[in-house]
Amino acid sequence: MAHKHEVIVKPFSDVHNRDGNVIATLLHDPTVEGLDVALYMDGSASMEDEYGPRGILAKLGPVRNQVEPQMRWMLEYLASKDRDGVLRVAYWATGDGAQIEVVGDLAGADAQSYKFPGPQFYGKGTVMLPVLRDYVAHIRREVNNGARCGLAVIITDSQLHDAEDVKAYSAQVAREIAAGRLTRVNFVLVGVGEQVDEEQMEDICHEEYPGVGHLWCHRVADRMEEMAELVAVLVDETMTVAAGGTIYDDRGNVLKVYEARLPAVLEFKVPEGCASFTLEVAGQRFTQPLPEEDHDEEEESRGFQDVDHHSEPPPRGKRHRH
């Protein structure tokens, strides 16, 4: 750890310096101010058992709605990341499978009071393109209200019926972002259960786009009870790597460039005699004085190597990244 008398400048939470090799950990992503989050929950027929019976059937015995507590938890958590604490929440894959039932603009502070009994009409298919169109239209409106970047969290328990359309539209969205006609957006896709097509999700999420990098990231949970936790971890990672950046030494020389994605842990070398480094991201600069050289035994045994924070295992469930 850095010595107590040394100042750690936000957005950094920890800085190590060992023989000119610097490891700097980000406390948070300095670009997420103005984040607008939306939550889309699968409303297809395969989800009906998870929501539990309704109407007369619900009166025959205790109803266990497995989705509702997860939705409440996700809403409360995601609202803590959102710029105004209010999320657009909707069921998707309803009706003929291509419909969206908007629940409303829900405040995270009231999450525990909301009911999530499921859509009015369970869907006959799982068509995702309308979700992407809905969120892009939403974020375009919200830019006028202060949104600076967007994040759509999408939950599914099924194979998608329009994967190629989703990929084509994602490429279109990436072109809009790269051209400056659309603010930065990311899509988080979480699959739940055995009916999810993991290869299909991987195919969508692994795509990198010029000037943008990845738009998608994903995970798969075995059980509904794991869903909210996986969403939280994945959203944190997505926010952390939402933008690229550049590292400079104290003379203004470029030390390292992250073109599209800024990892949670930055590693780079500084020249001899360097007293500080600067991270530039989204037009902002953050200068961090270098701490005294760190000779911690654990650091020595670990060695200086590239760190990929995406390789850490999730707390529960399966993990799948692009």
N, C-alpha and C positions, 0 to 999 in steps of 0.2 A: 504494500500500500504506500501511497505518497506520504511523506512526513507531515506531521501535524501543522508545522508552521508554513507549509506551502499551500497556496491558494488554488483550489480547483474551480475553474470558471465554467459556468453553465454554457452549453449543454453537456459538458463532460462530468462524469461521476467519479472517474478514477483515471490516473495517468501514471505509467511506469516508464522509467528511462534506464536502460541497461546498456552501457557502452555505446550510446548513440542510437540504440534500437528502441523505438517508442511504441508503447501499447496504450492507446487511449480509448476508454469506454464511454459511449454516449449515454447520458442520463435519459435523454429523449430526443426525438427528431425535431430540430429547430424549425422545420418547415410545416408542421402540422397545424399551425394556427389557422383557423378558418375551416377546419375539417367538417364536412357534412356527411353524415352516415345514414344509411337506410338498411332495413332488415326485411328480407323476403323469405317467407317460410313456405315450404312445399305444401300444396293443398290438393295433391292428386289422391285418387282413390286408395292407393296403397298406404296412405297415412291415416286412414279412417280409424283403424284399431288403436293407434297411438293417441288420438284425440279422445277416444272413448265414445260410448253410445250417447245419443241425444233423444229428446222427446220421450215417448212412452218407455222405450228401452232403458233410459237413464233412471227411471223410477223403480225399476225392478231390483236394483241393488246398488251398492257403492260404485261410484264411477271413478276410475283412475285415469285422469288426463295426464299422460306422460309429457306432453308437449308444453302445457301451460307453465309449469315451474321453470322449464328451460327458457321459454320465451321471456318470462319476467326477469330472469337473471341476466340474459343477454341484453335486454332492453336497458336495464339499469346500468350494466357495465358499459355498453356502447355509448350510452348517453353521456357518460363521464368523459368520453373522447370528443363528442360532438360540440361544435362551437356554441350552440344554444341549448344543449341538453334535450333536444326534441328530435325524434327520429320518424322518418316516413316508414311505416310498417304495413306490409301487405302479404296476403296469401297469393301464391302464383301456381300455375298449372291447374287452374280450376276450370269448371265448365267443360268445354270441349278439349281442355288440356292447354289451351293457349290464352286463357283469360286470366286477369288479375283482379282480385278483390282487395281493394285498399281498406285496411283497418282504420288508418288515420294517422295524424301527426301526434305521436304519443310522447309524453314527458317522462324521462327516466325517473324523476323524483316520485312519480305516481305508479311506478312499474308494478308494485305488489297489489294494486287495486284493479288492474286490468284483467279482463277475462279473455281467454284465447280458446274458444270451443272448437275452432276449425272453421273452414270456409262454409259459406251457405251451400255451394254446389261443388262437391268433390270432382276433380278433373278426371277425364277419360284418357289422358296422356300427360306427357311431361315435356312441354315446349318452353325453352328458356329465352328465346329471342325477345319476346315481349317484355321480359324483365329488364333486359339491357336497354331497350328502347325507352322504357318507362323511367329508368334511373337517369339516363342521359338527358331526357327532357326535363326531369326534375332538377338536375344539377345546373342546367342552363338557366332555369328560373332562379335558383338560389344564389347564383353568382351575383345577381342584382341585389341580393340581400346580405352580402358579405361572405359568401362561401368562396374559399380559395383553392380547395381540393376536395375530392369526393371519394367515398368508400362505400361500396354496396356489398353486404353480406348476404349470401344466397345459400339456403339449406335445401338439400334434396335427399330422397331415399331411393331414387330410381335412376335407370339409364335415361339419358336425354334422347329425345326423338329428333332433335334438330342440331346436332353437334356441328355439322358443316356450316350451317347458317350462323351459329354462334361464333365460329372462327372467322368467317367472312366479315361479320359485323365488328368483331374485336379489332380486326385489321383496319377497318374504316375509322373506328374510334381512335386508334393509335395515330393514324394519319392526321386526324383533326387536332389531337393534342400536340403532335410534333410541329404542326403548322401554326400553333398558337390560337386556333379557333375554338378550342375547348380546354377548360382547365384540367389539370391532372386528375385522373380517376383511377381507382384500382378495384378489382373484383375479388372477393374472397369466397371460395366455393367449398362448402363442407358437406361431405356425403355421410349418410348414416345407414348402417345396416348392410346386409348381404346382397341386396339387389343393385347396389351402386356399381357402375362400370368404371373401375379404377383406371383402366387403360384409356378410356375415353376422356376422363378427367385430366389425366396426364397429358394427353394429346392437345387439349385445349390450353392447359396452363403452362406448358413448356415453351410456348412461342415467345420469341423476343422480337421487338419491333424497332426499326431504326429511329434513333433519337429518343426513344421511350423506355426500351428494355421490356420487362415483363409487365403485363397488365393484370395477370391472374396469379393466384396461389391457392393451394388447396390442401385439405386433409380428409381422412376418412376415419369415422368413429364406428366402433362395433355396435354400440348401444346408444339409445336416445339420451341416457343419463350422462354420457360423455360429451354430448354435443356442445353445450355452453362453454365448458372448459377449453375445448379445442378452438372454438371461435375466439375466445379471449387471447389465447397464446398466439394464434395466427394473426389476429388483428394487430397485436403489439408488434410482431415482427414486420408486418406489412407497413405499418406506420414508420417503423425505424428505417426501413430501406426505401422510402418513398422517393428520394431524390438523390442525385449525384452530388459530388462536391470536389473541392481541390484543397490540398494541403500545401502551405507555403512555409519556408523558414523565416527567420527574423530579418532577412535581407530581401525578401520578396521573391526568392527562387522557388519554383515549383518542385515539391518533393514527391507528390503522388496525386494522381487524378482518378476519381471514381466517376466514370462516364454516366452511368444511368442509375446505379444503386449504391446507396451509402450504408455500409454494414454497421451493426451495433458496436463492433470492435474494430478500431482503425490501427493498422500496423505500418510503420514506415521508419526509414533511417534519417537522422539529422546529421549535418556536417559538424565537425569538431568545433567547439566554441559557440555553438548555437544556443541561445538563451530562451527561445520561445518558438512556438509554431502557431500558424493561423489556419483555421478551417473556414473556407468560403463555401456557402451553400445558399442557393436561391437569392443571391445578391446580398446576403448578410455575411459579416465576418466576425469570427470568434477567436480571440487570441489567448492562448494558454501558455503561461510561463512553464518552462521545463523544470521538473523536480530534480532533486539531487539523484545521482545514479543509484539504482536499486540493485542490491546484491542478495535479495531474498533467496534462500536455498531452494524453495519450491520453484521460483522463477528459473533458477539456474538449471534445475533438473528438467524443467519443461522445455527449455530452449526457446529461441526465437523462431517462430514459424508462423505461417499464415493461419489465421483462425477463421473458420467458417462456422458462424453461429447457427447456421441452418442445420448443421450436422448433429446438434444436440437432440437427444430423444425427447418426445413429448411426455408430459406427466402421466397421461393415460391414453389408451387408444392407439390407432395406427397413425403413422405420419407419412404424408406424401407431399413432396414439393416438386416444383418444376426443376 
